[in-house]
Amino acid sequence: ETGVTQTPRHLVMGMTNKKSLKCEQHLGHNAMYWYKQSAKKPLELMFVYNFKEQTENNSVPSRFSPECPNSSHLFLHLHTLQPEDSALYLCASSQDLGTESSYNEQFFGPGTRLTVL
Amino acid sequence: AQSVTQLGSHVSVSEGALVLLRCNYSSSVPPYLFWYVQYPNQGLQLLLKYTSAATLVKGINGFEAEFKKSETSFHLTKPSAHMSDAAEYFCAVSDPMDSSYKLIFGSGTRLLVRP
């Protein structure tokens, strides 16, 4: 595997289900991100992790719970979601934060298309 | 705070015609600027980036963009559109004065290419 991978690619869940999205990067990066992409809305940054530490939580509801066990893996745990949470969830990684040499160039995975019924 | 504006949520061109996708940023300090492309059911792929070196930046697939400080713009162009260019394009900005180097994305422009 190369680049950034995400599983599953598609997920349909009921509002009472609990599920998890997985992201893995094979680039040796130290920063990882979760974005939400809804129809007709700009890309929304949800969470940022740098060296496994959360550095940004962009006022995301608690029904979304991120986990970053190491610099290569990022999870998004989902529970009691709402239909308006249906979207494409994108994971990205970058070398790290705050270093000019990286310019924060982010590499994206293919996304998980989530449908909440 | 940084922001980026992409004029036109949809742009339609004929195959072989010039592609021009507009991006303007708001910043008193020249930022780092990026163009990403998203094909259907895929993630975002970096097309090109401006990081304070040459103002005319060449990217993949024949695309290029010119940084114009006086106009606070970073428009994306391609001389001749190909059917495979149909996708959504996102302009993004990163503030070099912000230690997090967070990317702020525009709302995207969907490019349609007519045969």
Interface residues (C-beta under 8 A of the other chain):
Chain A: V4 Q6 K41 P42 L43 L45 V48 T55 E56 L90 A92 S94 L97 G98 T99 E100 S102 Y103 N104 E105 Q106 F107 F108 G109 P110 G111 R113
Chain B: Y32 F34 Y36 N41 Q42 G43 L44 Q45 L46 K49 T51 F90 S94 P96 S99 S100 Y101 K102 L103 F105 G106 S107 G108
